[in-house]
Amino acid sequence: QGPERFELVICDPPAFAPAKPALEAGLRAYERLARLAAPLVSPGGYLVLCSCSHAADLAAFRNASARGIGRGGRRGQIIHTGFAAGDHPVLPQLAESSYLKSLVFRLD
C-alpha cells in the first residue's frame, strides 16, 4: 500500500530564495518540495505550489516545479498561474514587488 493520496495538495512555504545569493539553493528546495508533494496527489488531482521569493522569477520557479513533479514520477499541466491580489500592488519601477506567485498543476 502506497502513501495516502489527496485530490488537492497546497504547498505554500516560506521564501526559499529571499535574495540572489540564495537563488540556486532556493530553486533546489522548490524542486524538492514538488518532488515530495507530487506522489501525494491523486490521479487527476491538483498540486498548488506557491512562492514568495523575489529572487526566483516566474520562469525559474515554473521550471523547478515542473522538474520536481517529473522527478516525483508524475506528469502534469499548468492550469492556472496566480499572482498577488489587487490589495498587494506591483510597482513597475520595482521588479521585486512582483514576488508572490503560484502555479496550479493538474497531475495525471
Secondary structure, 3 states (H helix, E strand, C coil): CCCCCEEEEEECCCCCCCCHHHHHHHHHHHHHHHHHHHHHEEEEEEEEEEECCCCCCHHHHHHHHHHHHHHCCCCEEEEEEEECCCCCCCCCCCHHHCCCEEEEEEEC
